[in-house]
Amino acid sequence: MNKEIVIKYLNNACSEAELSEFLTWLDSGHSDEILMEVSKSEWRALSENSADPGFENSNLILDKIHHTINSLTDNRLDEKQHPD
């Protein structure tokens, strides 16, 4: 997965094609490491630029990160409970 698409998703700036690619990737189960890396990187960048007016969007970004993690967890629990 291209990290730029993950960042675009977190910033609500990806195209329909990128969103589809991102959601397919999330469903693949190979997203944990990259999501954690991008999340930490984006959070550090926001923290370092806290005087930037964009910092006010940090709660939105954090909410998206939590939502993504929760969705992954829910999907994995469903897969364990209902294997194919």
Secondary structure as UniProt FT lines:
FT   HELIX           3..10
FT   TURN            11..12
FT   HELIX           16..28
FT   HELIX           32..48
FT   TURN            49..51
FT   HELIX           53..57
FT   HELIX           58..81
//
